[in-house]
Every structure is written in C-alpha cells, then in structure tokens.
Amino acid sequence: MTFENEDRAALRESVRNLLAKHSDSAAVRKAISSPDGYDRELWSRLVEQVGVAALAVPEEYDGVGASLAETHVVLEELGRSLTPSPFLGSAVLAAQALLLSGDTDAAPRLLPGIAAGDVVALCWASEAGWHTPGVRVDGDVLTGTANYVLGGDVASSLLVLATEGDTIALFEVDPEADGVARRRVPTMDPTRTLSEVSFSAVAARRLSSPDDLADRLRTVALIAVSAEQVGAAQAALDLTVEYAKNRKQFGRVIGSFQALKHRMADMYALVETARSMSHAAALSQDPQDAYAAKIYCSEAFEQVAAETVQLHGGIAITWEHDAQLFFKRAHGTAQLFGQPREYLHAVAG
C-alpha cells in the first residue's frame, strides 16, 4: 500500500507552506527562548488554518476523523523544520490515550478541547524510562513522579498512567490540584521541552484503562517519533547537499569531490530506508513494525546528523547554524519513549 495519496500530499503542502512562512530558523530560536517553549501564535495558526490538532480526533468529538497516517504527515513536517509545538504530546499522545481508553465520559469532555488546540499532557515515564510508570496509585490517590513529560509544565489538564499492583491504570488530574508540582527540566534538545510532574497524595479521577492500554499507546508513540526523525533527517540531508553545492575549497565546490558524494549518497540511502520503515509502521500500526521503525529511524537520523556536522566543518557546531540543532534533536529523539536497544529483543523475538 502506498503511503502518499492526494489528500496527504495536499496536507503536507499546507503544513510545509505555513511552517516555511512562520517557522524558519530565526523563529525556531525565538520559540526556544519563549516562556512556553513554543510559539503560541504559530500553534494557533496550525490549529485554526490547517486543523492539525483535530486530525485524529473523531468527528463526534469535533475532530476531522482522519487516520494516524495524517498525523504522521504533520509530524514529518514539524520534524523537518524542528518546530517546537504541543502536537506530539497533546494532539497525538494525550488524544490517543483517551481514545484507546474507551472512556465515554472523558472523551467528550476532553477531546473537543484538544482538537481546538488545548494542551493536555500525558504523564507516563519513571526516571528509568517508559516501561514502568513513575507514579503509583492507592485507591484513587496518586503518589510519585512522572519524568520526561511532553508539555507537562504548560498543560491545562494532565492524564496519568500509574501502576496499580501488576497493572497500569489511567487517571485524570487537574494540574492546579493540591499536591501537584510541575517543573521544566534541562534537555539536550532545546527544540523540545520536557517536564517533571510530581504527585504527593493527589486525588485523581479514574478513567477506563484496558489491560493493553500502555502497550498500544507505546506503539503509537514510537511510530509518531519515527515520523519526526524522518522529516528531520531529510532536512539535515538537504542542508548538507545545499552547502556542498556552494562551499568552495581548492577552487572547486566541495560537492564535486567523489569522497563527499559517496558520503551524501549514504545519507540519502539512510533517509529513504528510514522513511519506508516509518511509513510502513504508520499504515500497519503493528507493534513489531513500530519497534523496527524506532530502532532504524533513531540510528539513521543519528548517523545523518553526525555526517551533517562533519560535512559542514567548524560552522556546524556554532549556535547560529542549524546543524547542531539537528544533531541534538537526533540524540534526543533516540531516547524518547525508550532507547533503541530496549526494543531489539522484541524485534528479534
């Protein structure tokens, strides 16, 4: 099955054109230093003009009712421009957590807001990673700390995955409730903010939570981040090729040297194979495909980003150049939702 069709191509063009106008290199740096960690005005444009936050929300909840393949397109384009936004954390993770839960009370209450651009954060990981939640529940009272929360410091609502004996349950919490503490933490990748959210005997609203909720949500998350990686790897390759066409050394553009041609050809092969794996996973939504995409796209992006720095030379490590941002994004996304090596056993099995 072919991933790209007429509707997705049109969506890609709309998102790319909007980001080209409002999320260039200077705008990304301005967003990084903003109090929210992203450009609220740009987010409003994406929500109102393109409807990105409503894409995977069913029509009955004021959404578009599109598939996760459409969100995949948006994630690729956001990755291409390194645009900081609440899309992954709220419109993908939080929205899918609600949909996968099957909770018929929470969905009509929260999903219309997400579709309209409200930021809802999913609290999940422990300090050790995403395989075990950092929060535990006793009755309906939450205690513990969720790490690496996307948008946790600016969210208007919190969804919490918490351990309950041998199971994982889903809860809704008001971020202003007594006992909730939120703080943004330092990150390697300045284009993505992460937060630490702590709960000290916090009363929470229990939502429906099927036994396989965390596993299904993990599949969605891994496929989503692979889309970002593919878009960013493509942009890093484009940046390198353009530089090689213009930078002169020894009286010739450096792109004419065979050794550099070979290295850029290898970068191209990595990007195209990563794209194929990510697209296949987006269409199948199969856990094994998601694990494979996580492993391959992470490693491919890291290699492409490293070559981008090497082929740009000294300017690549200056703050003013985008190469260092792609390098940091590559290593940051490789750790997101678990390190690639954590999924090797599952793929091998």
C-alpha positions as semicolon CSV with decimal commas, in nm:
position;residue;x (nm);y (nm);z (nm)
1;M;0,000;0,000;0,000
2;T;0,136;0,342;-0,096
3;F;0,160;0,590;0,190
4;E;0,133;0,914;-0,004
5;N;-0,203;0,989;-0,164
6;E;-0,369;1,304;-0,294
7;D;-0,517;1,409;0,041
8;R;-0,194;1,351;0,234
9;A;0,008;1,533;-0,030
10;A;-0,224;1,833;0,000
11;L;-0,198;1,823;0,379
12;R;0,180;1,802;0,359
13;E;0,194;2,104;0,127
14;S;-0,033;2,309;0,354
15;V;0,170;2,237;0,665
16;R;0,503;2,286;0,488
17;N;0,399;2,620;0,338
18;L;0,273;2,750;0,671
19;L;0,590;2,644;0,851
20;A;0,806;2,794;0,575
21;K;0,642;3,131;0,642
22;H;0,630;3,123;1,021
23;S;0,887;2,873;1,147
24;D;1,220;2,950;0,986
25;S;1,548;2,918;1,171
26;A;1,511;3,253;1,347
27;A;1,154;3,176;1,453
28;V;1,257;2,838;1,596
29;R;1,525;3,004;1,808
30;K;1,278;3,264;1,930
31;A;1,031;2,990;2,025
32;I;1,301;2,802;2,214
33;S;1,361;3,101;2,438
34;S;0,992;3,181;2,494
35;P;0,828;3,113;2,834
36;D;0,616;2,829;2,692
37;G;0,894;2,672;2,486
38;Y;0,687;2,706;2,170
39;D;0,523;2,981;1,961
40;R;0,159;3,012;2,072
41;E;0,069;3,218;1,765
42;L;0,213;2,958;1,527
43;W;0,034;2,679;1,716
44;S;-0,292;2,872;1,674
45;R;-0,228;2,904;1,301
46;L;-0,163;2,531;1,268
47;V;-0,479;2,452;1,463
48;E;-0,711;2,706;1,301
49;Q;-0,583;2,717;0,943
50;V;-0,485;2,352;0,893
51;G;-0,668;2,177;1,176
52;V;-0,369;1,969;1,282
53;A;-0,485;1,908;1,640
54;A;-0,823;1,778;1,521
55;L;-0,691;1,533;1,260
56;A;-0,708;1,206;1,453
57;V;-1,000;1,311;1,675
58;P;-1,333;1,152;1,569
59;E;-1,596;1,381;1,421
60;E;-1,829;1,317;1,715
61;Y;-1,575;1,498;1,934
62;D;-1,536;1,798;1,699
63;G;-1,245;1,640;1,512
64;V;-1,170;1,561;1,150
65;G;-1,183;1,185;1,188
66;A;-0,868;1,121;0,985
67;S;-0,631;0,830;1,045
68;L;-0,298;0,831;1,226
69;A;-0,133;0,839;0,881
70;E;-0,244;1,201;0,851
71;T;-0,088;1,290;1,185
72;H;0,224;1,116;1,054
73;V;0,243;1,370;0,771
74;V;0,222;1,661;1,014
75;L;0,489;1,509;1,238
76;E;0,726;1,471;0,942
77;E;0,686;1,837;0,852
78;L;0,726;1,954;1,212
79;G;1,041;1,742;1,232
80;R;1,170;1,887;0,905
81;S;1,152;2,241;1,045
82;L;1,238;2,146;1,407
83;T;0,929;2,343;1,508
84;P;0,863;2,332;1,885
85;S;0,491;2,259;1,934
86;P;0,246;2,070;2,160
87;F;0,141;1,845;1,870
88;L;0,318;1,523;1,969
89;G;0,243;1,546;2,340
90;S;-0,117;1,667;2,323
91;A;-0,276;1,600;1,982
92;V;-0,111;1,260;1,947
93;L;-0,022;1,106;2,287
94;A;-0,294;1,254;2,508
95;A;-0,564;1,225;2,241
96;Q;-0,476;0,864;2,166
97;A;-0,464;0,777;2,536
98;L;-0,824;0,897;2,567
99;L;-0,938;0,716;2,252
100;L;-0,763;0,392;2,342
101;S;-0,905;0,404;2,694
102;G;-1,258;0,389;2,556
103;D;-1,378;0,615;2,838
104;T;-1,714;0,751;2,717
105;D;-1,719;1,025;2,981
106;A;-1,368;1,163;2,942
107;A;-1,364;1,160;2,562
108;P;-1,647;1,412;2,505
109;R;-1,516;1,623;2,791
110;L;-1,150;1,649;2,683
111;L;-1,117;1,565;2,314
112;P;-1,302;1,874;2,177
113;G;-1,056;2,093;2,368
114;I;-0,756;1,901;2,232
115;A;-0,899;1,936;1,881
116;A;-0,926;2,311;1,939
117;G;-0,562;2,337;2,046
118;D;-0,575;2,296;2,424
119;V;-0,263;2,135;2,565
120;V;-0,317;1,811;2,756
121;A;-0,009;1,625;2,882
122;L;0,038;1,254;2,937
123;C;0,241;1,170;3,248
124;W;0,400;0,832;3,196
125;A;0,769;0,757;3,242
126;S;0,969;0,688;3,553
127;E;1,323;0,819;3,583
128;A;1,438;0,485;3,438
129;G;1,219;0,510;3,128
130;W;0,879;0,440;2,978
131;H;0,840;0,071;3,054
132;T;0,732;0,137;3,413
133;P;0,530;0,446;3,512
134;G;0,683;0,674;3,769
135;V;0,354;0,721;3,954
136;R;0,172;0,465;4,165
137;V;-0,190;0,465;4,283
138;D;-0,352;0,355;4,607
139;G;-0,728;0,371;4,574
140;D;-0,762;0,682;4,358
141;V;-0,473;0,869;4,521
142;L;-0,156;0,926;4,319
143;T;0,197;0,940;4,455
144;G;0,526;0,958;4,267
145;T;0,696;1,147;3,988
146;A;0,642;1,131;3,614
147;N;0,953;1,218;3,415
148;Y;1,011;1,338;3,058
149;V;0,655;1,473;3,027
150;L;0,589;1,649;2,696
151;G;0,422;1,983;2,768
152;G;0,372;1,899;3,134
153;D;0,457;2,248;3,257
154;V;0,204;2,428;3,033
155;A;-0,080;2,174;3,012
156;S;-0,433;2,266;3,116
157;S;-0,509;1,901;3,201
158;L;-0,300;1,601;3,296
159;L;-0,353;1,235;3,209
160;V;-0,153;0,997;3,427
161;L;-0,053;0,637;3,372
162;A;0,004;0,487;3,716
163;T;0,097;0,142;3,842
164;E;-0,168;-0,039;4,041
165;G;-0,028;-0,371;4,156
166;D;0,068;-0,558;3,839
167;T;-0,148;-0,338;3,613
168;I;-0,138;0,014;3,475
169;A;-0,436;0,245;3,517
170;L;-0,523;0,582;3,361
171;F;-0,623;0,888;3,562
172;E;-0,716;1,250;3,501
173;V;-0,575;1,522;3,725
174;D;-0,619;1,897;3,745
175;P;-0,265;2,042;3,726
176;E;-0,364;2,306;3,982
177;A;-0,476;2,046;4,238
178;D;-0,308;2,036;4,579
179;G;-0,006;1,808;4,579
180;V;0,082;1,855;4,210
181;A;0,421;2,011;4,135
182;R;0,548;2,081;3,783
183;R;0,885;2,199;3,659
184;R;1,060;2,213;3,326
185;V;1,389;2,025;3,318
186;P;1,708;2,086;3,117
187;T;1,727;1,889;2,792
188;M;1,989;1,810;2,531
189;D;1,747;1,911;2,257
190;P;1,642;2,275;2,310
191;T;1,363;2,244;2,050
192;R;1,164;2,005;2,272
193;T;1,069;2,087;2,630
194;L;1,032;1,811;2,888
195;S;0,892;1,839;3,237
196;E;0,888;1,660;3,568
197;V;0,544;1,629;3,729
198;S;0,524;1,514;4,091
199;F;0,218;1,393;4,279
200;S;0,202;1,394;4,657
201;A;-0,116;1,214;4,770
202;V;-0,321;1,369;4,489
203;A;-0,684;1,266;4,449
204;A;-0,746;1,175;4,083
205;R;-1,035;1,081;3,857
206;R;-1,008;0,722;3,738
207;L;-1,064;0,665;3,366
208;S;-1,122;0,343;3,178
209;S;-0,796;0,159;3,112
210;P;-0,784;-0,165;2,912
211;D;-0,509;-0,408;3,013
212;D;-0,313;-0,336;2,695
213;L;-0,350;0,043;2,705
214;A;0,018;0,117;2,773
215;D;0,136;-0,127;2,504
216;R;-0,098;0,016;2,241
217;L;-0,005;0,369;2,337
218;R;0,364;0,281;2,313
219;T;0,310;0,161;1,956
220;V;0,151;0,493;1,861
221;A;0,430;0,690;2,031
222;L;0,714;0,502;1,862
223;I;0,561;0,540;1,517
224;A;0,494;0,909;1,579
225;V;0,851;0,987;1,683
226;S;0,986;0,794;1,382
227;A;0,792;1,037;1,160
228;E;0,965;1,332;1,325
229;Q;1,301;1,160;1,279
230;V;1,242;1,103;0,908
231;G;1,141;1,464;0,847
232;A;1,439;1,599;1,040
233;A;1,684;1,359;0,872
234;Q;1,558;1,471;0,531
235;A;1,607;1,836;0,626
236;A;1,961;1,765;0,753
237;L;2,043;1,592;0,424
238;D;1,900;1,882;0,222
239;L;2,101;2,128;0,430
240;T;2,420;1,930;0,364
241;V;2,365;1,893;-0,009
242;E;2,294;2,264;-0,045
243;Y;2,610;2,350;0,146
244;A;2,816;2,110;-0,067
245;K;2,690;2,282;-0,382
246;N;2,806;2,623;-0,265
247;R;3,111;2,577;-0,042
248;K;3,435;2,603;-0,239
249;Q;3,770;2,453;-0,148
250;F;4,081;2,427;-0,365
251;G;3,895;2,617;-0,637
252;R;3,604;2,369;-0,658
253;V;3,272;2,325;-0,486
254;I;3,319;2,052;-0,228
255;G;3,022;1,860;-0,362
256;S;3,226;1,775;-0,670
257;F;3,470;1,562;-0,468
258;Q;3,393;1,194;-0,505
259;A;3,453;1,110;-0,139
260;L;3,188;1,358;-0,030
261;K;2,947;1,238;-0,298
262;H;2,973;0,888;-0,156
263;R;2,904;1,007;0,196
264;M;2,598;1,206;0,089
265;A;2,475;0,908;-0,113
266;D;2,495;0,700;0,205
267;M;2,299;0,968;0,389
268;Y;2,033;0,959;0,117
269;A;2,004;0,581;0,144
270;L;1,959;0,605;0,521
271;V;1,684;0,867;0,488
272;E;1,492;0,675;0,222
273;T;1,502;0,343;0,404
274;A;1,404;0,512;0,730
275;R;1,110;0,676;0,551
276;S;0,997;0,340;0,413
277;M;1,007;0,179;0,757
278;S;0,825;0,467;0,923
279;H;0,554;0,479;0,657
280;A;0,504;0,103;0,674
281;A;0,461;0,123;1,051
282;A;0,217;0,414;1,018
283;L;-0,003;0,213;0,784
284;S;0,008;-0,112;0,979
285;Q;0,008;0,021;1,338
286;D;0,169;-0,311;1,424
287;P;0,389;-0,323;1,737
288;Q;0,668;-0,514;1,561
289;D;0,675;-0,255;1,281
290;A;0,677;0,020;1,542
291;Y;0,974;-0,135;1,724
292;A;1,165;-0,175;1,397
293;A;1,092;0,186;1,298
294;K;1,206;0,309;1,640
295;I;1,537;0,125;1,611
296;Y;1,616;0,201;1,249
297;C;1,492;0,561;1,230
298;S;1,674;0,653;1,550
299;E;2,004;0,514;1,427
300;A;1,959;0,650;1,074
301;F;1,886;1,002;1,199
302;E;2,183;0,995;1,437
303;Q;2,415;0,891;1,152
304;V;2,275;1,152;0,913
305;A;2,304;1,425;1,178
306;A;2,663;1,325;1,255
307;E;2,754;1,341;0,887
308;T;2,580;1,676;0,859
309;V;2,810;1,815;1,127
310;Q;3,120;1,656;0,972
311;L;3,049;1,778;0,619
312;H;2,975;2,131;0,733
313;G;3,302;2,156;0,925
314;G;3,353;2,405;1,205
315;I;3,043;2,616;1,143
316;A;2,821;2,317;1,227
317;I;2,889;2,346;1,600
318;T;2,810;2,717;1,625
319;W;2,479;2,823;1,778
320;E;2,392;3,025;1,468
321;H;2,394;2,718;1,240
322;D;2,110;2,465;1,231
323;A;2,335;2,160;1,204
324;Q;2,390;2,149;1,581
325;L;2,013;2,162;1,639
326;F;1,959;1,861;1,413
327;F;2,238;1,677;1,594
328;K;2,079;1,745;1,932
329;R;1,732;1,653;1,805
330;A;1,869;1,324;1,670
331;H;2,012;1,218;2,004
332;G;1,714;1,348;2,199
333;T;1,454;1,163;1,991
334;A;1,660;0,843;2,003
335;Q;1,600;0,836;2,380
336;L;1,233;0,936;2,365
337;F;0,993;0,652;2,462
338;G;1,287;0,423;2,529
339;Q;1,632;0,369;2,382
340;P;1,650;0,174;2,053
341;R;1,839;-0,114;2,217
342;E;1,545;-0,172;2,452
343;Y;1,338;-0,291;2,155
344;L;1,597;-0,515;1,991
345;H;1,490;-0,822;2,187
346;A;1,124;-0,771;2,094
347;V;1,210;-0,743;1,724
348;A;1,441;-1,045;1,739
349;G;1,173;-1,247;1,913
